[in-house]
């Protein structure tokens, strides 16, 4: 006979149960991944927010021209009360 007492959850099955995260955590991570996937798909389908805006291009010193970080406000260059 076996002189060693049997323990429930010992061996490979017990180690496997300890290594698996709780089902609530798995569900939360799955939901989080699904939300990011849907948000990315919606953003890709919507396209750019403002199609007329472009990046800075080469990233040079900047000459004050378009694409230098300044946005054209469409004639809103006056002070208050004009």
Secondary structure, DSSP 8 states (H G I E B T S, - for coil): ---S---TT-SHHHHHHHHS--HHHHHHHHHHHHHHHHHHHHHHHH--S-TT----TT--S--SSTTSS----SS--S-TT-
